[in-house]
Amino acid sequence: MKTGAILLVGGKGTRLLPLTLKTPKPMLKVAGVPFTEHQIRKAAAAGIAEIVLATSYKSELFEPYFGDGQKFGIKIKYAVEHSALGTGGGIRNAAKLLSDCEQVVIFNGDVLSGHNLTGQMEFHQQKQADLTLYLTQVEDARAYGCVELSENNQIKSFLEKMENPISNLINAGCYIFNKDVIDQIPADQVVSVERDTFPALLAATRKAFGYLDNSYWLDIGTPAALVKASADLVSGVITSLATPKHSQDALIFPSAKIGSGSVVNKGCVIEDKVVIQSNCQISGSIIGEGAKIGANCKIIDSIIAPGAQIEAGMVVLTNYLGF
């Protein structure tokens, strides 16, 4: 079955301020590369031949980096939303650029997951489903849309954020539509898949299934989550084909300089042209390109912006400096 993909990367990332003042959330670096690269590599590895990036905020920053996708093993196209169309409207807008295909994988642009995408695609075909949602279990589902399943994994109800969720299964941000379902979404209108499209499919008794996978899952929508995602990728808690080769404890770019007595560990990323002077402790942090860290600094679970300068002796704990 021919499969295309759409990656929703149009959001402003307001929860990630100040990191997103100049850079859209999907282009923020996680384990040394823009976050979007991890998702593109995952799609390519599952045998998807073409992906459309549904862009909006700072849309001009994507194509110079990703190009036509040749170096990532997948054809990449770009759809721009000039006014916000919601998730459903954005999918419908991007789908116009897809080559002929029968099913479409939709990725949310802010989820890092270790789920089995190939398994989800096979499940969708086995069930002859119109929609297959990747679901994962969380302890507290109040912040997410939760899903109620019947015995055969068919979706019984899809409920938006609520104070007392009836299920701890959530929509984990990767779903597969048959192409004809997307074609029925109104064009050039604001549509939410969560509030409009999913409930309409259930009401029309279309075949909607949940694919349950409880492997690694993280919403990278806050600075702390972004730092965790990066450290988890570098330290091997989750793997990605996009993560550059490195020693197990840290990803240190070749032109970075580390002073004597300095310790860099716990999944740190030290980007190109960074200078770390002597006797520093850098743990679980991202140090942006060209940043300079003075002697005797302690930086834990933090992000230092590219080109920032941190004075000698500073202690930085769970902070985001220089943006």
Rosetta silent file (secondary structure, phi, psi, omega in degrees, C-alpha in Angstrom):
SEQUENCE: MKTGAILLVGGKGTRLLPLTLKTPKPMLKVAGVPFTEHQIRKAAAAGIAEIVLATSYKSELFEPYFGDGQKFGIKIKYAVEHSALGTGGGIRNAAKLLSDCEQVVIFNGDVLSGHNLTGQMEFHQQKQADLTLYLTQVEDARAYGCVELSENNQIKSFLEKMENPISNLINAGCYIFNKDVIDQIPADQVVSVERDTFPALLAATRKAFGYLDNSYWLDIGTPAALVKASADLVSGVITSLATPKHSQDALIFPSAKIGSGSVVNKGCVIEDKVVIQSNCQISGSIIGEGAKIGANCKIIDSIIAPGAQIEAGMVVLTNYLGF
SCORE:     score description
SCORE:     0.000 S_00000001
   1 L     0.000  129.864 -178.584    0.000    0.000    0.000 S_00000001
   2 L   -71.300  130.282 -175.683    1.424    3.398   -1.013 S_00000001
   3 E  -124.814  128.390  171.250    2.097    5.524    2.062 S_00000001
   4 E  -111.511  175.907  179.948    2.782    9.254    2.313 S_00000001
   5 E  -144.458  152.160  174.175    3.378   11.338    5.432 S_00000001
   6 E  -129.134  131.738  178.266    2.654   14.813    6.797 S_00000001
   7 E  -112.977  119.032 -176.085    4.653   16.370    9.625 S_00000001
   8 E   -84.263  103.265 -175.257    2.854   19.158   11.499 S_00000001
   9 E  -127.063   33.526 -175.172    5.537   21.767   12.197 S_00000001
  10 L   -94.774   -8.257 -172.621    3.593   25.033   12.092 S_00000001
  11 L   -69.878  154.608  179.578    3.298   25.819   15.820 S_00000001
  12 L   -81.347  -24.014 -179.559    4.922   28.837   17.475 S_00000001
  13 L    70.963   47.521 -176.889    6.036   26.908   20.570 S_00000001
  14 H   -63.542  -29.998  178.818    4.890   29.509   23.112 S_00000001
  15 H   -69.425  -16.321 -178.390    5.546   27.094   26.016 S_00000001
  16 H   -96.927    4.010  176.288    9.175   26.992   24.874 S_00000001
  17 L   -57.916  143.516    5.944    9.794   30.731   25.094 S_00000001
  18 L   -87.359    4.536 -174.910   12.393   32.259   25.100 S_00000001
  19 L   -61.585  -27.709 -172.946   13.966   29.445   23.028 S_00000001
  20 L   -99.289   14.432  178.672   11.511   30.004   20.158 S_00000001
  21 L   -61.507  -39.269 -177.870   11.919   33.775   19.730 S_00000001
  22 L  -115.161  -14.180 -173.648   14.111   33.285   16.652 S_00000001
  23 L  -127.624  129.123  176.501   13.761   29.567   15.966 S_00000001
  24 L   -66.777  147.808 -177.307   10.533   27.568   15.445 S_00000001
  25 H   -46.243  -46.583 -176.279   10.107   24.720   17.944 S_00000001
  26 H   -68.508  -13.442  178.941   10.682   21.919   15.362 S_00000001
  27 H   -99.178   -0.635  174.220   14.045   23.468   14.373 S_00000001
  28 L   -65.642  142.260 -176.104   15.402   23.629   17.942 S_00000001
  29 E   -80.272  132.105  177.232   18.360   21.280   18.298 S_00000001
  30 E  -130.903  118.572 -173.394   17.837   18.038   20.210 S_00000001
  31 L    56.202   41.810  170.025   20.885   15.733   20.438 S_00000001
  32 L    86.667   -6.249  179.223   22.800   17.991   18.075 S_00000001
  33 E  -135.194  157.945  176.096   20.296   18.209   15.187 S_00000001
  34 E   -54.651  139.808 -175.220   16.966   20.004   14.614 S_00000001
  35 H   -53.949  -38.478 -178.887   14.214   18.003   16.310 S_00000001
  36 H   -56.314  -31.284 -178.989   12.380   17.542   12.996 S_00000001
  37 H   -61.700  -35.733  178.677   15.327   15.511   11.662 S_00000001
  38 H   -61.306  -40.815 -178.170   14.635   12.730   14.196 S_00000001
  39 H   -73.418  -37.726  178.323   11.064   12.394   12.887 S_00000001
  40 H   -63.640  -43.712  178.502   12.069   12.552    9.218 S_00000001
  41 H   -63.062  -37.050  179.187   14.652    9.796    9.731 S_00000001
  42 H   -65.107  -42.990  178.551   12.028    7.680   11.524 S_00000001
  43 H   -62.289  -44.922 -179.434    9.593    8.069    8.611 S_00000001
  44 H   -62.539  -40.606 -178.853   12.309    7.154    6.076 S_00000001
  45 H   -65.326  -25.657  179.172   13.329    4.086    8.116 S_00000001
  46 L   -85.962    4.444  175.910    9.708    2.845    8.020 S_00000001
  47 L    87.987   10.949  177.256    9.823    2.892    4.223 S_00000001
  48 L   -76.130  130.356 -171.915    7.812    6.073    3.682 S_00000001
  49 L   -91.350  -20.012 -173.286    8.948    7.614    0.396 S_00000001
  50 E  -147.513  138.446  177.818    7.562   11.152    0.734 S_00000001
  51 E  -136.357  137.506  176.337    6.795   13.595    3.554 S_00000001
  52 E  -106.355  125.119  174.638    5.195   17.038    3.460 S_00000001
  53 E   -86.479  118.240  179.063    6.224   19.501    6.173 S_00000001
  54 E   -89.862   97.953 -171.252    3.155   21.534    7.145 S_00000001
  55 E  -105.010  163.178  173.665    4.830   24.817    8.121 S_00000001
  56 L  -154.431  -76.792 -178.748    3.639   28.238    9.255 S_00000001
  57 L   -65.505  122.734 -179.211    5.724   30.062   11.907 S_00000001
  58 L    50.784   44.933 -175.731    9.147   30.955   10.439 S_00000001
  59 H   -60.262  -25.306 -176.442    8.428   28.581    7.549 S_00000001
  60 H   -69.902   -9.530 -177.079   11.417   29.954    5.596 S_00000001
  61 H   -87.828  -11.768 -174.605   13.885   28.243    7.976 S_00000001
  62 L   -80.824  -51.092 -172.079   12.992   24.634    7.082 S_00000001
  63 H   -64.097  -38.165  177.887   13.846   24.257    3.400 S_00000001
  64 H   -58.390  -29.421 -179.599   17.435   25.633    3.571 S_00000001
  65 H   -85.862  -47.938 -170.925   18.256   22.846    6.062 S_00000001
  66 H   -91.362  -22.759  178.287   16.239   19.879    4.756 S_00000001
  67 L    56.999 -142.418 -178.848   16.195   20.664    1.031 S_00000001
  68 L   -86.832    1.507  176.479   14.489   18.061   -1.172 S_00000001
  69 L    90.344   -1.982 -175.087   15.223   15.323    1.387 S_00000001
  70 H   -55.159  -41.990 -176.907   17.765   13.443   -0.716 S_00000001
  71 H   -75.720   -7.494  178.176   20.344   13.281    2.088 S_00000001
  72 H  -105.540    0.514  177.056   17.681   11.931    4.470 S_00000001
  73 L    75.199   26.561 -178.791   16.497    9.148    2.151 S_00000001
  74 L  -155.419  146.050  177.986   12.994   10.587    1.672 S_00000001
  75 E   -80.208  129.446 -177.903   11.367   13.115   -0.656 S_00000001
  76 E  -116.331  131.931  173.928   10.471   16.318    1.250 S_00000001
  77 E  -123.517  165.465 -173.671    7.907   18.928    0.191 S_00000001
  78 E  -130.093  122.975  174.116    6.774   22.083    1.993 S_00000001
  79 E  -110.971  131.148 -178.213    3.239   23.363    2.564 S_00000001
  80 E  -110.270  128.635  171.994    2.896   26.838    4.090 S_00000001
  81 L   -94.856  119.088 -179.097   -0.142   27.962    6.097 S_00000001
  82 L   -84.827  -23.495  168.465   -0.486   31.721    5.801 S_00000001
  83 L  -136.030  147.935 -172.363   -3.207   31.788    8.467 S_00000001
  84 L   -61.635  127.554 -177.191   -3.700   29.141   11.150 S_00000001
  85 L  -110.548    2.833 -175.379   -6.007   26.364    9.930 S_00000001
  86 H    76.904  174.012 -176.454   -5.889   24.076   12.986 S_00000001
  87 H   -64.331  -45.561 -178.901   -4.596   20.495   12.876 S_00000001
  88 H   -66.866  -44.722  178.260   -7.245   19.239   10.439 S_00000001
  89 H   -63.104  -37.656  177.801   -7.041   22.261    8.167 S_00000001
  90 H   -65.446  -39.400  178.166   -3.246   22.016    8.167 S_00000001
  91 H   -65.518  -44.627 -179.425   -3.391   18.324    7.203 S_00000001
  92 H   -62.669  -41.520  179.566   -5.856   19.039    4.384 S_00000001
  93 H   -63.767  -44.174 -178.360   -3.665   21.897    3.112 S_00000001
  94 H   -71.022  -32.683 -175.874   -0.490   19.758    3.158 S_00000001
  95 H   -64.068  -21.414  178.322   -2.185   16.728    1.576 S_00000001
  96 L   -60.144  -26.753 -176.371   -2.625   18.683   -1.692 S_00000001
  97 L   -89.600   -9.495 -177.068    1.133   18.228   -2.275 S_00000001
  98 L   -70.351  141.125  170.124    1.237   14.466   -1.693 S_00000001
  99 L   -69.390  171.276 -177.203    1.835   12.162   -4.622 S_00000001
 100 L   -56.298  122.061  178.244   -0.743    9.447   -5.214 S_00000001
 101 L  -152.114  160.551 -176.702   -1.040    7.337   -2.036 S_00000001
 102 L  -100.846  -26.305  177.686   -3.661    5.273   -0.201 S_00000001
 103 E  -137.245  152.045 -175.234   -2.725    6.001    3.402 S_00000001
 104 E  -131.155  124.824  175.877   -1.092    8.961    5.129 S_00000001
 105 E   -89.392  128.285  179.096    0.914    8.941    8.369 S_00000001
 106 E  -108.997  125.585  177.141    0.521   12.179   10.360 S_00000001
 107 E  -109.535  131.134  166.783    3.245   13.171   12.836 S_00000001
 108 E   -72.772  142.056 -173.674    2.858   15.860   15.489 S_00000001
 109 L   -80.393    4.582 -175.590    5.963   18.036   15.389 S_00000001
 110 L  -130.560   28.397 -179.509    6.637   17.977   19.128 S_00000001
 111 E  -122.719  126.572  171.800    6.665   14.290   20.110 S_00000001
 112 E  -102.347  120.272 -178.608    9.745   12.102   20.579 S_00000001
 113 E  -139.062  151.439  174.607    8.736    8.463   20.608 S_00000001
 114 L  -100.658   17.025 -173.180   10.282    5.037   20.369 S_00000001
 115 L   -69.741  158.461 -175.546    7.060    3.491   19.097 S_00000001
 116 L   -84.439   92.908 -176.644    7.040    0.907   16.326 S_00000001
 117 H   -65.503  -41.238  178.132    5.881    2.913   13.306 S_00000001
 118 H   -60.561  -41.733  177.470    6.179   -0.053   10.933 S_00000001
 119 H   -61.679  -39.725  178.801    4.039   -2.088   13.362 S_00000001
 120 H   -64.961  -42.072  179.710    1.406    0.673   13.429 S_00000001
 121 H   -64.635  -40.474  178.392    1.290    0.780    9.609 S_00000001
 122 H   -66.579  -41.325  178.663    0.904   -3.016    9.414 S_00000001
 123 H   -60.180  -44.068  179.874   -1.820   -2.953   12.095 S_00000001
 124 H   -57.641  -42.267 -178.794   -3.705   -0.260   10.117 S_00000001
 125 H   -72.460  -42.021  179.221   -3.681   -2.476    7.018 S_00000001
 126 H   -58.970  -40.653 -177.298   -4.604   -5.674    8.887 S_00000001
 127 L   -82.192   -6.473 -174.430   -7.630   -3.958   10.432 S_00000001
 128 L    48.763   46.596 -173.450   -8.546   -2.297    7.099 S_00000001
 129 L   -80.592  155.664  169.677   -8.955    0.808    9.243 S_00000001
 130 L   -88.618  -29.512  179.989   -9.943    4.314    8.169 S_00000001
 131 E  -146.287  132.863  172.551   -7.979    5.755   11.115 S_00000001
 132 E  -128.482  117.037  178.787   -5.365    4.241   13.425 S_00000001
 133 E   -94.703  131.627  168.016   -4.208    6.292   16.411 S_00000001
 134 E   -74.798  123.627 -178.823   -0.929    5.528   18.165 S_00000001
 135 E  -117.399  144.952  172.271   -1.865    5.403   21.853 S_00000001
 136 E  -135.588  157.363 -176.761    0.313    5.338   24.935 S_00000001
 137 E   -93.520  133.434  175.520   -0.476    4.987   28.626 S_00000001
 138 L  -126.566  157.393  179.392    0.241    7.876   31.015 S_00000001
 139 L   -68.769  -39.995 -176.936   -0.205    8.195   34.766 S_00000001
 140 L  -129.729  108.789 -173.710   -2.173   11.430   34.503 S_00000001
 141 L   -91.313    5.761 -173.293   -4.152   12.009   31.296 S_00000001
 142 L   -60.782  -30.522 -176.998   -5.652   15.374   32.288 S_00000001
 143 L   -83.893   -0.697 -172.148   -3.307   17.370   30.033 S_00000001
 144 L  -130.236  164.958  169.088   -4.097   15.256   26.959 S_00000001
 145 L   -74.230  128.377 -179.089   -6.942   13.987   24.808 S_00000001
 146 E  -106.849  157.111 -172.441   -7.807   10.529   26.141 S_00000001
 147 E  -126.270  136.051  177.053   -9.165    7.559   24.211 S_00000001
 148 E  -107.388  128.027 -178.666  -11.544    4.793   25.293 S_00000001
 149 E  -107.164  149.856  168.458  -11.141    1.430   23.531 S_00000001
 150 L   -89.696 -177.631 -171.401  -13.517   -1.477   23.110 S_00000001
 151 L   -60.086  -35.555 -175.706  -12.269   -5.073   23.429 S_00000001
 152 L   -95.050   24.763 -179.955  -10.878   -5.422   19.903 S_00000001
 153 L    69.665   13.666  173.198   -8.914   -2.134   20.079 S_00000001
 154 E   -78.169  142.500 -177.577  -11.622   -0.264   18.200 S_00000001
 155 E   -77.299  124.172 -178.359  -11.969    3.328   19.424 S_00000001
 156 E   -90.514  -42.280  177.973  -15.140    3.776   21.470 S_00000001
 157 E  -153.435  151.152  176.429  -14.718    7.460   22.305 S_00000001
 158 E  -123.678  117.971 -172.830  -12.231   10.261   21.866 S_00000001
 159 E  -120.662  130.975  177.023  -12.343   12.882   24.606 S_00000001
 160 L   -70.687  175.225 -176.006  -10.487   16.174   24.761 S_00000001
 161 L   -45.669  132.111 -179.089   -8.669   17.340   27.928 S_00000001
 162 L  -146.764  158.010 -175.154  -10.845   16.784   30.997 S_00000001
 163 L   -71.251  -34.697  179.497  -10.502   16.980   34.787 S_00000001
 164 L  -124.918   80.422 -175.690  -11.455   13.333   35.426 S_00000001
 165 L   -60.682  141.491 -179.782  -10.286   11.292   32.411 S_00000001
 166 L   -86.771   -2.775 -178.798  -12.135    8.009   31.912 S_00000001
 167 L  -149.617  153.118  173.653   -8.999    6.407   30.462 S_00000001
 168 L  -104.866   17.701  173.201   -5.230    6.768   30.845 S_00000001
 169 E   -93.686  129.210 -178.166   -4.665    6.051   27.157 S_00000001
 170 E  -121.830  154.898  171.033   -3.793    9.177   25.202 S_00000001
 171 E   -66.850  113.275 -170.208   -3.432   10.170   21.572 S_00000001
 172 E   -94.743   11.080  167.910    0.368   10.053   21.363 S_00000001
 173 E    92.659   21.874  172.406    0.785   12.189   18.257 S_00000001
 174 E  -146.948  117.642 -178.842    1.118    9.806   15.306 S_00000001
 175 E  -137.658  157.217 -176.946   -1.923    8.641   13.376 S_00000001
 176 E  -118.155  124.654  175.419   -2.695    7.027   10.061 S_00000001
 177 E  -108.495  141.993  160.377   -5.578    8.146    7.850 S_00000001
 178 E   -66.822  144.614 -173.495   -6.832    6.519    4.710 S_00000001
 179 H   -58.379  -35.656 -177.183   -6.390    9.204    2.043 S_00000001
 180 H   -65.342  -25.721  176.812  -10.141    9.457    1.369 S_00000001
 181 H   -67.067  -42.808  178.087  -10.709   10.543    4.990 S_00000001
 182 H   -64.159  -39.213 -179.509   -8.360   13.511    4.493 S_00000001
 183 H   -61.020  -22.854 -179.175  -10.093   14.372    1.219 S_00000001
 184 L   -87.300   -8.555  175.997  -13.338   14.815    3.193 S_00000001
 185 L   -71.396  131.144 -179.358  -11.847   17.462    5.539 S_00000001
 186 L   -58.000  135.477 -179.223  -13.128   20.897    4.379 S_00000001
 187 L   -80.050  147.635  174.016  -10.436   22.783    2.452 S_00000001
 188 L    55.305   33.483  176.204   -9.150   26.222    3.527 S_00000001
 189 L  -129.390  157.468  175.924  -11.114   26.164    6.779 S_00000001
 190 L   -77.586  115.354 -179.044  -10.097   25.999   10.427 S_00000001
 191 L  -135.275  136.287  174.556  -10.612   22.351   11.434 S_00000001
 192 L  -104.133  125.396  176.891   -9.379   20.439   14.500 S_00000001
 193 H   -63.960  -36.896 -176.345   -8.777   16.707   13.994 S_00000001
 194 H   -69.052  -42.259 -174.832   -9.242   16.169   17.735 S_00000001
 195 H   -93.645  -25.763 -174.762  -12.511   18.100   18.089 S_00000001
 196 H  -111.540  -59.224 -170.428  -13.991   17.755   14.594 S_00000001
 197 H   -68.888  -50.931 -178.604  -12.522   14.975   12.427 S_00000001
 198 H   -59.176  -51.431  179.329  -12.096   12.151   14.969 S_00000001
 199 H   -59.911  -36.519  179.766  -15.602   12.524   16.517 S_00000001
 200 H   -64.966  -38.382  177.125  -17.146   12.775   13.016 S_00000001
 201 H   -63.352  -42.978  178.794  -15.476    9.496   11.994 S_00000001
 202 H   -64.654  -41.918 -179.859  -16.846    7.754   15.094 S_00000001
 203 H   -62.984  -32.546 -179.567  -20.311    9.200   14.480 S_00000001
 204 L   -88.003    8.876 -178.300  -20.201    7.873   10.904 S_00000001
 205 L    50.777   37.264  171.203  -19.150    4.427   12.274 S_00000001
 206 L   -74.027  159.067 -174.112  -15.944    4.484   10.212 S_00000001
 207 L   -82.216  104.351 -179.321  -13.313    1.970   11.326 S_00000001
 208 E  -118.112  124.382 -175.802  -11.117    3.734   13.897 S_00000001
 209 E  -122.949  157.415  173.884   -8.579    1.713   15.881 S_00000001
 210 E  -108.271  129.774  175.801   -6.026    2.325   18.614 S_00000001
 211 E  -104.192  108.272 -172.904   -2.490    0.971   18.259 S_00000001
 212 E   -90.156  125.963  179.255   -1.139    0.676   21.805 S_00000001
 213 L  -145.357  117.040 -175.475    2.628    1.027   22.310 S_00000001
 214 L  -101.721   25.538  174.789    4.112    1.821   25.715 S_00000001
 215 L   -75.575 -174.882 -173.855    7.722    2.404   24.655 S_00000001
 216 L   -49.730  135.363  176.946    9.470    5.755   25.234 S_00000001
 217 E  -150.006  133.211  179.092    7.243    8.809   24.702 S_00000001
 218 E  -150.478  128.527  171.366    7.869   12.493   25.463 S_00000001
 219 E   -83.241  118.384 -174.672    6.093   15.735   24.547 S_00000001
 220 L   -92.446   30.876 -172.249    8.997   18.180   24.022 S_00000001
 221 L   -76.574   -4.002  177.903    6.803   21.257   24.486 S_00000001
 222 L  -125.271  158.316  178.153    8.722   22.812   27.412 S_00000001
 223 H   -56.688  -40.942 -179.590   12.412   23.724   27.821 S_00000001
 224 H   -62.991  -39.797  179.244   12.858   21.093   30.567 S_00000001
 225 H   -68.250  -36.429  178.104   11.356   18.388   28.320 S_00000001
 226 H   -63.103  -43.490  177.827   13.586   19.460   25.426 S_00000001
 227 H   -61.899  -43.715  179.908   16.682   19.115   27.630 S_00000001
 228 H   -63.350  -44.607  179.863   15.510   15.677   28.798 S_00000001
 229 H   -58.538  -45.116 -179.017   14.821   14.497   25.234 S_00000001
 230 H   -62.582  -48.112 -179.510   18.306   15.544   24.135 S_00000001
 231 H   -63.892  -38.368  179.734   20.033   13.883   27.108 S_00000001
 232 H   -65.988  -37.695  177.182   17.968   10.694   26.675 S_00000001
 233 H   -68.030  -42.787 -178.052   18.965   10.456   23.003 S_00000001
 234 H   -68.392  -39.546 -177.174   22.651   11.072   23.730 S_00000001
 235 L   -86.583   -0.324  173.033   22.770    8.616   26.642 S_00000001
 236 L    85.535   11.038  174.834   20.882    5.929   24.686 S_00000001
 237 L   -61.871  -38.032  171.436   17.650    5.810   26.722 S_00000001
 238 L  -133.293  146.507 -178.550   15.999    6.171   23.286 S_00000001
 239 L  -110.220  151.813  176.696   17.745    5.785   19.936 S_00000001
 240 L  -146.150  139.891  177.949   17.390    7.774   16.723 S_00000001
 241 L   -66.193  -16.924 -178.227   19.128    7.418   13.379 S_00000001
 242 L   -84.341  -17.597 -177.535   19.575   11.214   13.381 S_00000001
 243 L   -68.545  124.445  179.415   21.723   11.352   16.543 S_00000001
 244 L   -61.769  152.554  178.250   25.381   11.913   15.536 S_00000001
 245 L   -62.352  142.556 -175.376   27.895    9.256   16.541 S_00000001
 246 L  -165.667  169.210  172.287   29.416    9.957   19.956 S_00000001
 247 E   -74.891  160.800 -168.118   30.765    8.383   23.131 S_00000001
 248 L   -61.026  -32.346 -170.024   28.009    7.129   25.441 S_00000001
 249 L   -91.545  -19.945 -176.906   28.055    9.924   28.008 S_00000001
 250 E  -159.465  153.591  174.497   28.204   13.081   25.874 S_00000001
 251 E  -109.810  105.135 -176.395   28.025   14.396   22.315 S_00000001
 252 E  -114.306  117.005 -177.846   31.006   16.730   21.865 S_00000001
 253 L   -69.080  150.168 -170.674   31.438   18.327   18.436 S_00000001
 254 L   -56.151  -35.698 -174.654   34.981   18.149   16.963 S_00000001
 255 L   -89.057    1.665  177.356   35.821   21.859   17.165 S_00000001
 256 L   -72.235  147.332  179.004   34.717   22.258   20.823 S_00000001
 257 E  -119.847  125.117 -177.941   37.499   22.876   23.354 S_00000001
 258 E  -113.393  121.627 -177.767   37.239   21.460   26.884 S_00000001
 259 L   -71.371  164.833 -177.802   39.656   22.814   29.530 S_00000001
 260 L   -64.746  141.801  178.228   41.636   20.676   31.963 S_00000001
 261 L    79.528   -1.396  179.050   39.739   19.311   34.957 S_00000001
 262 L   -87.676  140.132 -178.670   36.340   19.913   33.336 S_00000001
 263 E  -115.300  127.625  178.863   33.784   17.091   33.399 S_00000001
 264 E  -123.111  118.047 -174.493   31.089   16.786   30.724 S_00000001
 265 E  -154.040 -171.644  175.990   28.542   14.016   31.262 S_00000001
 266 L    54.962   46.751  172.666   24.938   12.779   31.598 S_00000001
 267 L    79.266   22.488  178.609   23.927   13.209   27.969 S_00000001
 268 E   -63.986  152.017  166.138   25.382   16.686   27.352 S_00000001
 269 E  -119.093  121.102  177.370   25.612   18.186   23.886 S_00000001
 270 E  -113.251  105.512 -171.999   28.601   20.505   23.363 S_00000001
 271 L   -78.164  176.404 -177.003   28.195   22.066   19.915 S_00000001
 272 L   -55.594  145.455  172.821   30.833   23.337   17.474 S_00000001
 273 L    63.096   15.258  174.059   33.253   26.118   18.511 S_00000001
 274 L   -75.077  141.296  173.773   32.196   25.966   22.177 S_00000001
 275 E  -119.623  119.335  175.596   34.960   26.833   24.635 S_00000001
 276 E  -113.768  118.257 -177.740   34.682   25.411   28.161 S_00000001
 277 L   -77.875 -171.756 -168.073   37.476   26.591   30.441 S_00000001
 278 L   -72.074  155.054  170.611   39.039   24.593   33.278 S_00000001
 279 L    57.349   40.314  176.041   37.389   22.866   36.264 S_00000001
 280 L  -102.171  153.953  171.010   33.770   23.073   35.057 S_00000001
 281 E  -118.461  115.329 -179.750   31.012   20.541   35.642 S_00000001
 282 E  -119.133  114.461 -176.602   28.537   20.334   32.724 S_00000001
 283 E  -129.741  133.262  172.785   25.775   17.714   33.166 S_00000001
 284 L    57.793   26.511 -171.669   22.657   16.939   31.118 S_00000001
 285 L  -119.262  164.124  174.624   22.878   20.266   29.282 S_00000001
 286 E  -113.891  119.477  178.720   22.949   21.693   25.750 S_00000001
 287 E  -109.077  111.352 -172.773   25.721   24.236   25.098 S_00000001
 288 L   -68.666  159.437 -175.605   24.965   26.058   21.828 S_00000001
 289 L   -51.038  130.798  174.851   27.454   26.694   19.030 S_00000001
 290 L    76.041    4.867  178.262   30.188   29.208   19.843 S_00000001
 291 L   -70.128  152.384  178.831   29.196   29.649   23.511 S_00000001
 292 E  -123.415  125.418 -177.600   31.997   30.394   25.991 S_00000001
 293 E  -112.608  119.093 -179.381   31.922   28.995   29.511 S_00000001
 294 L   -67.936  170.559 -178.258   34.309   30.546   32.063 S_00000001
 295 L   -64.530  153.705  172.434   36.384   28.516   34.538 S_00000001
 296 L    61.205   30.663  177.203   34.842   26.829   37.609 S_00000001
 297 L   -92.207  154.196  175.217   31.253   26.903   36.297 S_00000001
 298 E  -126.689  117.111 -178.252   28.582   24.373   37.146 S_00000001
 299 E  -126.835  114.781 -174.204   25.828   23.936   34.528 S_00000001
 300 E  -123.339  129.486  172.991   23.163   21.294   35.194 S_00000001
 301 L    48.697   46.706 -173.967   20.100   20.376   33.046 S_00000001
 302 L  -132.068  170.509  173.582   20.232   23.721   31.237 S_00000001
 303 E  -124.919  127.485  174.958   20.502   25.256   27.775 S_00000001
 304 E  -108.164  124.073 -173.779   23.091   27.903   26.932 S_00000001
 305 L   -65.022  153.479  174.269   22.248   29.767   23.706 S_00000001
 306 L   -53.443  135.169  176.594   24.631   29.828   20.734 S_00000001
 307 L    77.225   -1.739 -178.390   27.267   32.524   21.196 S_00000001
 308 L   -72.501  155.956  177.326   26.379   33.184   24.849 S_00000001
 309 E  -121.662  126.612  179.803   29.110   33.915   27.404 S_00000001
 310 E  -110.340  121.568 -175.540   28.913   32.529   30.938 S_00000001
 311 L   -68.998  154.364 -179.049   31.191   34.215   33.438 S_00000001
 312 L   -54.735  141.222  173.542   33.658   32.236   35.566 S_00000001
 313 L    81.702    0.951 -177.852   32.256   30.648   38.709 S_00000001
 314 L   -74.587  145.546  173.507   28.584   30.781   37.690 S_00000001
 315 E  -112.847  121.290 -177.865   26.169   28.047   38.811 S_00000001
 316 E  -122.108  112.377 -178.208   23.314   27.408   36.336 S_00000001
 317 E  -118.256  119.788  177.733   20.629   24.927   37.417 S_00000001
 318 L    46.000   59.833 -178.395   17.668   24.112   35.114 S_00000001
 319 L  -138.717  167.861 -171.832   17.898   27.428   33.301 S_00000001
 320 E  -136.666   97.643 -167.411   17.909   28.732   29.729 S_00000001
 321 E  -110.803  142.894  170.762   20.390   31.575   29.211 S_00000001
 322 L    95.552    4.666 -177.793   21.308   33.848   26.329 S_00000001
 323 L   -89.052    0.000    0.000   18.149   33.672   24.207 S_00000001
